[in-house]
Amino acid sequence: MEVLRSDSTRDGQLIAFGNRSLVSMVKRVVDPAVAQLLLAVVWWLYREPFDRLYVLVAVLTFSLTYPGSLPFRTRQLGLFGRILSDWLLVVIALVGLAWATGSLYMFNLNAVGAWFVATPFAVWGLHVISPWLAPKVFSLKHHSRAVVIGVNDLGLRLSRSFNRDSLSPTRVVGFFDDRGSSRLPEAGGLPLLGRLDQLKTYLAQNKVDQIYITLPMASQPRILALLDDLRDSTASVYFVPDIFLYDLIQARVDSIDGLPVVAVCETPFYGTAGILKRWSDIAFSLFAIALTAPVMLAVALAVKLSSPGPVLFKQRRYGVDGSDILVWKFRSMRVMENGEQIRQATKDDDRVTPVGRFIRRTSLDELPQFFNVLQGRMSVVGPRPHAVAHNELYRKAIKGYMIRHKVKPGITGWAQVNGARGETDTIDKMERRVELDLWYLRNWSLKLDAQIILRTVTQVFKDPGAY
């Protein structure tokens, strides 16, 4: 018997380990694969060498487009618009990096332009034909017939996930449940096929390939009796624990010495994801430091000459897993608060110096934090770190507040580019920030990081919440 897990994809579908994981993988790599294939074709047509420069472009493109996050069933105009906007972000990032490193002249602009134009149309075309193509590619037989044991939120979610997914070879034909029809919720248009004690007879008379048990774990005796009845069946049996109705963070199923272990709350940066995240942090931080070094020198001089005190302000914050770290900023206030009582900056705050007001509004005070990233204390993108005093206050008032510390704090984050920046003078404002931070943990990808960085650059000079 297999155990289904709640996948962390944006559509929230439930995907099992085994053959269904192949479908999940293909969904993630389809966009990067198309971009890579077209890059190779264009390079071949224009007789460009497949050298280290080509490899660098291919790796950067794959990193920025993986994992694919577009749904496979969307109205075509909306689908193309999303593909085009995502691809434009990739193009801007690649061109910006080539320009900043002085390597733009090394490329054949006709070849690059052809690749830029052709890729979104090719990706869109593949998404359009995928409902027809995918069953022929992935299904060596006709669609598998499945039944779900238990008409509840988990069972309904599972059946909708299978039946609306054009790539899934599984189709749910109905439910079994011991409750009377008057006590059952709406079954999503699928029939109630009978009670649990009628399942064995139904299997003998009908072709069923898969059985999904979504009964609560509290129903253990019923589940054991059901499994005993199913020993005579050739259908594959899957158990979907109702723990997946909980709001999970990067949920996954693992095993320790043969024992199944469910990760309820996990960092997204385990394994290769952690390596990619760290490498991207180092590369971008070195690039940012080299690009802004003259600006940082000018800001340091302005801070030193405008008011007494040190150039840098170092404050204790919570890092990954709640560990203490020192975060560096250019000093923007006349005071150096770093104790148990810290007052947040407010509009027209008299503690802020004239120079400090400018560098806070333009986020120039945050530039020293790129050195924190190189030290390994922070990440370029992640939940913004709060003062220790504020953490201790909000962790008691907001459910799930400390989960945001499962990753390194960031210079910028999903909350900051969605309007949750600046003073949090009410619990509601902080709850909104935490909600956005947790969304980032559930949906992290290098592509999302790139989008956040680009949005940060475009918003930094026009954020009304910065003071």
C-alpha positions as CSV (number, residue, x, y, z in Angstrom):
1,M,0.0,0.0,0.0
2,E,1.3,3.4,-0.9
3,V,0.9,6.7,1.0
4,L,-0.1,9.8,-0.9
5,R,1.5,13.1,0.0
6,S,0.4,16.7,-0.5
7,D,2.6,18.1,-3.2
8,S,3.8,21.7,-2.9
9,T,2.8,22.7,-6.4
10,R,0.8,25.8,-6.8
11,D,-2.3,24.1,-7.9
12,G,-2.3,22.1,-4.6
13,Q,-2.9,18.8,-6.3
14,L,-2.3,15.5,-4.5
15,I,0.4,13.5,-6.3
16,A,1.5,10.0,-5.3
17,F,5.0,8.6,-5.3
18,G,5.4,6.0,-8.1
19,N,4.2,6.4,-11.6
20,R,2.3,9.6,-10.9
21,S,5.5,11.3,-9.9
22,L,6.6,11.1,-13.5
23,V,3.6,13.3,-14.5
24,S,4.5,15.8,-11.8
25,M,8.1,15.9,-13.0
26,V,7.2,16.4,-16.6
27,K,4.9,19.3,-15.6
28,R,7.9,20.9,-14.0
29,V,10.4,20.5,-16.7
30,V,8.2,21.1,-19.8
31,D,8.9,24.8,-20.0
32,P,12.7,24.6,-19.4
33,A,12.9,21.7,-21.8
34,V,11.3,23.6,-24.6
35,A,13.5,26.6,-24.0
36,Q,16.6,24.4,-24.0
37,L,15.6,22.6,-27.2
38,L,14.9,25.8,-29.0
39,L,18.2,27.3,-27.9
40,A,20.1,24.3,-29.3
41,V,18.1,24.4,-32.6
42,V,18.7,28.2,-33.0
43,W,22.4,27.8,-32.2
44,W,22.6,25.0,-34.8
45,L,20.7,27.0,-37.5
46,Y,22.9,30.1,-37.0
47,R,26.1,27.9,-36.9
48,E,27.0,29.2,-33.4
49,P,29.6,27.2,-31.4
50,F,28.3,25.0,-28.6
51,D,31.0,26.4,-26.2
52,R,31.2,27.5,-22.6
53,L,29.1,30.6,-23.4
54,Y,26.3,28.4,-24.7
55,V,26.5,26.2,-21.6
56,L,26.2,29.2,-19.4
57,V,23.1,30.5,-21.2
58,A,21.5,27.1,-21.1
59,V,22.2,26.7,-17.3
60,L,20.9,30.2,-16.5
61,T,17.8,29.6,-18.6
62,F,17.0,26.3,-17.0
63,S,17.5,27.8,-13.5
64,L,15.2,30.7,-14.2
65,T,12.4,28.6,-15.8
66,Y,12.4,25.6,-13.5
67,P,10.0,24.5,-12.1
68,G,7.3,25.1,-14.6
69,S,4.3,26.6,-12.7
70,L,1.7,27.2,-15.4
71,P,-1.5,25.1,-15.4
72,F,-2.2,22.8,-18.2
73,R,-5.8,23.6,-18.5
74,T,-6.4,27.4,-18.9
75,R,-8.2,29.5,-21.4
76,Q,-5.7,30.0,-24.3
77,L,-5.5,33.8,-24.2
78,G,-4.9,33.8,-20.4
79,L,-2.3,31.0,-20.8
80,F,-0.3,32.8,-23.5
81,G,-0.3,36.0,-21.5
82,R,1.2,34.2,-18.5
83,I,3.7,32.4,-20.6
84,L,4.8,35.6,-22.3
85,S,5.1,37.6,-19.1
86,D,7.1,34.9,-17.4
87,W,9.4,34.6,-20.4
88,L,9.9,38.4,-20.6
89,L,11.2,38.3,-17.0
90,V,13.7,35.6,-18.1
91,V,14.8,37.7,-21.1
92,I,15.2,40.8,-18.9
93,A,17.3,38.9,-16.4
94,L,19.6,37.3,-19.2
95,V,20.1,40.6,-21.1
96,G,20.7,42.5,-17.9
97,L,23.3,40.0,-16.7
98,A,25.0,40.0,-20.1
99,W,25.1,43.8,-20.2
100,A,26.4,44.1,-16.6
101,T,29.2,41.7,-17.3
102,G,30.2,43.3,-20.6
103,S,29.5,40.0,-22.5
104,L,26.6,41.2,-24.6
105,Y,28.9,41.8,-27.7
106,M,29.9,38.1,-27.6
107,F,26.5,36.9,-28.8
108,N,25.0,36.8,-32.2
109,L,22.0,39.1,-31.6
110,N,20.1,37.7,-34.6
111,A,20.3,34.2,-33.1
112,V,19.4,35.4,-29.6
113,G,16.5,37.5,-30.9
114,A,15.1,34.5,-32.8
115,W,15.3,32.4,-29.7
116,F,13.6,35.1,-27.6
117,V,10.7,35.4,-30.0
118,A,10.2,31.7,-30.8
119,T,10.3,30.3,-27.2
120,P,7.0,31.7,-25.8
121,F,5.1,30.5,-28.9
122,A,6.6,27.0,-28.7
123,V,5.8,26.7,-25.0
124,W,2.2,27.9,-25.6
125,G,1.8,25.4,-28.4
126,L,3.0,22.5,-26.3
127,H,0.6,23.5,-23.5
128,V,-2.3,23.7,-26.0
129,I,-1.7,20.2,-27.4
130,S,-0.8,18.6,-24.1
131,P,-4.3,17.3,-23.3
132,W,-4.3,15.3,-26.6
133,L,-0.6,14.4,-26.6
134,A,0.0,13.5,-22.9
135,P,-2.3,10.4,-22.7
136,K,-0.6,9.0,-25.8
137,V,2.9,9.5,-24.4
138,F,2.3,8.5,-20.8
139,S,-0.5,6.0,-20.9
140,L,0.5,2.6,-22.3
141,K,-3.1,1.5,-21.6
142,H,-6.4,3.2,-21.3
143,H,-7.2,5.5,-18.3
144,S,-7.1,3.8,-15.0
145,R,-10.4,3.5,-13.1
146,A,-10.3,4.5,-9.5
147,V,-12.7,4.6,-6.5
148,V,-12.4,6.7,-3.4
149,I,-13.3,5.4,0.1
150,G,-14.7,8.3,2.1
151,V,-16.8,11.2,1.0
152,N,-15.0,14.0,2.8
153,D,-12.9,17.1,2.1
154,L,-9.8,15.0,1.4
155,G,-11.6,12.5,-0.9
156,L,-13.4,15.3,-2.8
157,R,-10.1,17.2,-3.3
158,L,-8.4,14.1,-4.5
159,S,-11.1,13.2,-7.0
160,R,-11.2,16.7,-8.4
161,S,-7.4,16.7,-8.7
162,F,-7.5,13.6,-10.8
163,N,-10.5,14.3,-13.0
164,R,-9.6,17.9,-13.9
165,D,-6.0,17.0,-14.8
166,S,-5.6,16.2,-18.5
167,L,-2.2,14.6,-17.9
168,S,-3.4,12.2,-15.2
169,P,-4.1,8.7,-16.4
170,T,-6.4,8.1,-13.4
171,R,-10.2,8.8,-13.5
172,V,-12.3,8.5,-10.3
173,V,-15.6,6.8,-11.1
174,G,-17.3,7.1,-7.7
175,F,-17.2,6.9,-3.9
176,F,-17.8,4.3,-1.1
177,D,-19.0,5.5,2.3
178,D,-20.9,4.0,5.3
179,R,-22.9,7.1,5.9
180,G,-26.4,7.5,4.5
181,S,-26.8,9.7,1.4
182,S,-28.7,12.3,3.5
183,R,-25.6,12.8,5.7
184,L,-23.1,13.0,2.8
185,P,-21.7,16.2,1.4
186,E,-22.0,16.9,-2.3
187,A,-19.8,14.3,-4.1
188,G,-18.7,16.6,-6.9
189,G,-21.0,15.1,-9.4
190,L,-19.7,11.5,-8.8
191,P,-22.0,8.7,-7.7
192,L,-22.1,7.0,-4.3
193,L,-21.4,3.4,-5.3
194,G,-22.2,1.8,-2.0
195,R,-21.1,1.1,1.6
196,L,-17.7,-0.2,2.6
197,D,-19.0,-3.8,3.0
198,Q,-20.2,-3.6,-0.6
199,L,-16.8,-2.7,-2.1
200,K,-15.6,-6.3,-2.4
201,T,-18.6,-7.3,-4.4
202,Y,-18.3,-4.2,-6.6
203,L,-14.6,-5.0,-7.3
204,A,-15.6,-8.6,-8.4
205,Q,-18.2,-7.2,-10.9
206,N,-16.4,-4.1,-12.2
207,K,-12.9,-3.3,-13.4
208,V,-11.1,-1.1,-10.8
209,D,-7.4,-0.3,-11.1
210,Q,-6.9,1.9,-8.0
211,I,-8.5,2.4,-4.6
212,Y,-7.8,5.5,-2.5
213,I,-8.7,5.4,1.2
214,T,-9.3,8.9,2.6
215,L,-11.0,7.9,5.9
216,P,-9.8,9.7,9.0
217,M,-6.9,8.1,10.8
218,A,-9.2,7.8,13.8
219,S,-11.1,5.1,11.8
220,Q,-8.2,2.6,12.2
221,P,-10.4,-0.5,12.9
222,R,-12.5,0.2,9.8
223,I,-9.4,0.8,7.7
224,L,-7.8,-2.5,8.8
225,A,-11.0,-4.4,8.1
226,L,-11.2,-2.8,4.7
227,L,-7.6,-3.7,3.9
228,D,-8.3,-7.3,4.9
229,D,-11.2,-7.4,2.4
230,L,-8.9,-6.0,-0.3
231,R,-6.3,-8.8,-0.1
232,D,-8.2,-10.7,-2.8
233,S,-8.2,-7.8,-5.2
234,T,-5.6,-6.9,-7.9
235,A,-6.3,-3.2,-7.5
236,S,-3.6,-0.9,-6.2
237,V,-4.4,0.5,-2.8
238,Y,-3.4,4.0,-1.5
239,F,-3.9,5.5,1.8
240,V,-4.3,9.3,2.0
241,P,-3.7,10.4,5.7
242,D,-6.1,13.2,6.8
243,I,-3.0,15.0,8.2
244,F,-2.8,16.6,4.7
245,L,-5.8,18.7,5.5
246,Y,-3.4,20.6,7.8
247,D,-1.7,23.7,6.4
248,L,1.6,22.1,5.5
249,I,4.9,23.7,4.6
250,Q,6.9,21.8,2.0
251,A,5.3,18.5,2.9
252,R,7.0,15.3,1.8
253,V,7.1,11.6,2.6
254,D,10.4,10.0,3.5
255,S,11.5,6.8,5.1
256,I,13.9,6.0,7.9
257,D,15.1,2.4,8.0
258,G,11.9,1.3,6.2
259,L,9.5,3.4,8.5
260,P,7.4,6.0,6.6
261,V,8.0,9.6,8.0
262,V,5.8,12.5,7.0
263,A,7.4,16.0,6.9
264,V,4.7,18.3,8.2
265,C,6.8,21.5,8.3
266,E,10.0,21.5,6.3
267,T,12.4,24.0,4.8
268,P,12.2,24.2,1.0
269,F,16.0,24.2,0.9
270,Y,17.0,20.6,1.5
271,G,19.2,18.7,-0.8
272,T,20.1,20.2,-4.2
273,A,17.6,23.0,-3.7
274,G,19.7,24.3,-0.8
275,I,22.9,24.1,-2.9
276,L,21.2,26.0,-5.8
277,K,19.8,28.6,-3.4
278,R,23.3,29.2,-1.8
279,W,25.1,29.4,-5.1
280,S,22.6,31.9,-6.4
281,D,22.9,34.0,-3.2
282,I,26.7,34.1,-3.6
283,A,26.6,35.0,-7.3
284,F,24.0,37.7,-7.0
285,S,25.6,39.2,-3.8
286,L,29.0,39.4,-5.5
287,F,27.4,41.0,-8.5
288,A,25.4,43.5,-6.4
289,I,28.4,44.5,-4.3
290,A,30.6,45.1,-7.4
291,L,27.8,47.1,-9.0
292,T,26.9,49.3,-5.9
293,A,30.4,49.7,-4.4
294,P,30.6,53.4,-5.3
295,V,27.1,54.0,-4.0
296,M,28.0,52.3,-0.7
297,L,31.1,54.4,-0.3
298,A,29.1,57.6,-0.9
299,V,26.4,56.6,1.5
300,A,28.9,55.7,4.2
301,L,30.6,59.1,3.8
302,A,27.2,60.9,3.9
303,V,26.2,59.0,7.1
304,K,29.5,59.7,8.8
305,L,29.5,63.5,8.0
306,S,25.8,64.1,8.7
307,S,25.5,63.0,12.3
308,P,27.7,61.6,15.1
309,G,27.9,57.8,15.5
310,P,29.1,54.8,13.5
311,V,28.4,54.3,9.8
312,L,27.0,50.8,10.3
313,F,24.1,49.8,12.6
314,K,24.3,46.2,13.8
315,Q,21.1,44.7,15.3
316,R,20.3,41.3,16.7
317,R,17.8,39.4,14.6
318,Y,16.5,35.8,14.4
319,G,18.1,33.8,11.6
320,V,17.4,30.4,10.3
321,D,15.8,28.1,12.9
322,G,15.6,31.0,15.3
323,S,19.4,31.4,15.8
324,D,20.8,34.9,16.7
325,I,22.5,36.8,13.9
326,L,23.8,40.3,13.6
327,V,22.3,42.2,10.6
328,W,24.2,45.2,9.2
329,K,22.6,48.4,7.8
330,F,23.8,51.9,7.2
331,R,22.8,53.9,10.3
332,S,19.7,56.0,9.6
333,M,18.8,57.1,13.1
334,R,20.4,59.1,15.9
335,V,19.7,56.2,18.3
336,M,21.1,52.6,18.3
337,E,18.2,50.6,19.8
338,N,19.1,46.9,20.2
339,G,17.5,45.8,23.5
340,E,14.2,44.3,24.7
341,Q,12.2,47.4,23.9
342,I,12.5,48.7,20.3
343,R,10.1,51.2,18.7
344,Q,9.4,50.7,15.1
345,A,10.1,53.6,12.7
346,T,7.0,55.6,11.9
347,K,6.2,58.4,9.4
348,D,8.0,61.6,10.3
349,D,10.0,59.8,13.0
350,D,12.2,62.4,14.8
351,R,14.9,59.7,15.4
352,V,15.6,59.5,11.6
353,T,18.3,61.8,10.3
354,P,17.9,63.7,7.0
355,V,20.4,61.4,5.3
356,G,18.7,58.4,7.0
357,R,15.3,59.4,5.7
358,F,16.6,59.4,2.1
359,I,18.5,56.1,2.4
360,R,15.5,54.4,4.1
361,R,13.1,55.6,1.4
362,T,15.4,54.3,-1.4
363,S,16.4,51.1,0.6
364,L,20.1,52.1,0.3
365,D,20.4,51.5,4.0
366,E,20.0,47.7,3.2
367,L,23.0,47.4,0.9
368,P,25.5,46.2,3.6
369,Q,23.3,43.1,4.0
370,F,24.8,41.7,0.8
371,F,27.9,41.1,3.0
372,N,25.6,39.3,5.5
373,V,24.5,37.1,2.6
374,L,28.1,36.2,1.8
375,Q,28.7,35.4,5.4
376,G,25.8,32.9,5.2
377,R,23.6,34.7,7.8
378,M,21.0,35.9,5.2
379,S,19.7,35.2,1.8
380,V,19.0,37.7,-1.0
381,V,15.3,36.6,-1.0
382,G,13.5,35.4,2.0
383,P,11.3,36.7,4.9
384,R,12.6,40.0,6.2
385,P,14.2,39.6,9.7
386,H,12.6,41.5,12.6
387,A,14.3,42.7,15.7
388,V,14.4,40.0,18.5
389,A,12.1,42.1,20.7
390,H,9.4,42.2,17.9
391,N,9.8,38.4,17.3
392,E,9.1,37.7,21.0
393,L,6.0,39.9,20.8
394,Y,4.5,38.5,17.6
395,R,5.3,34.8,18.1
396,K,2.8,34.8,21.0
397,A,0.1,36.7,19.1
398,I,0.3,35.2,15.6
399,K,-0.2,31.5,14.9
400,G,2.6,30.1,12.7
401,Y,4.8,33.2,13.1
402,M,8.0,31.3,13.8
403,I,7.6,29.0,10.8
404,R,9.0,31.9,8.7
405,H,12.4,31.1,10.4
406,K,12.7,27.8,8.6
407,V,14.8,29.6,6.0
408,K,17.4,32.4,6.2
409,P,16.0,35.9,6.4
410,G,16.2,37.9,3.2
411,I,17.1,41.4,2.0
412,T,13.8,41.4,0.1
413,G,10.9,39.0,0.1
414,W,7.5,38.2,-1.3
415,A,5.8,40.2,1.4
416,Q,7.8,43.3,0.6
417,V,6.9,43.3,-3.1
418,N,3.3,42.8,-2.3
419,G,2.8,45.9,-0.2
420,A,3.6,44.5,3.3
421,R,6.6,46.6,3.9
422,G,7.2,49.3,6.5
423,E,5.6,49.8,9.9
424,T,3.4,47.0,11.3
425,D,1.5,49.0,13.9
426,T,-1.4,46.5,14.0
427,I,-1.6,42.7,14.4
428,D,-3.5,42.5,11.1
429,K,-0.6,44.0,9.2
430,M,1.9,41.6,10.7
431,E,-0.5,38.7,10.0
432,R,-0.6,39.7,6.4
433,R,3.2,39.8,6.2
434,V,3.5,36.4,7.8
435,E,0.8,35.0,5.4
436,L,2.9,36.2,2.5
437,D,6.1,34.8,4.0
438,L,4.6,31.4,4.4
439,W,3.3,31.5,0.8
440,Y,6.9,32.0,-0.3
441,L,8.0,29.0,1.7
442,R,5.4,26.8,0.1
443,N,6.1,28.0,-3.5
444,W,9.8,28.7,-3.6
445,S,11.7,28.4,-6.8
446,L,14.7,30.2,-8.4
447,K,12.3,31.6,-10.9
448,L,10.2,33.1,-8.1
449,D,13.4,34.5,-6.5
450,A,14.2,36.2,-9.8
451,Q,10.7,37.7,-10.1
452,I,10.9,39.1,-6.6
453,I,14.3,40.7,-7.2
454,L,13.1,42.3,-10.4
455,R,10.0,43.6,-8.7
456,T,12.1,44.9,-5.8
457,V,14.2,46.9,-8.2
458,T,11.2,48.5,-9.9
459,Q,9.3,49.3,-6.7
460,V,12.2,50.5,-4.5
461,F,11.8,54.2,-5.4
462,K,8.0,54.3,-5.2
463,D,7.0,52.4,-2.0
464,P,4.8,54.7,0.2
465,G,5.5,52.3,3.1
466,A,9.2,53.1,3.3
467,Y,10.1,55.7,5.9
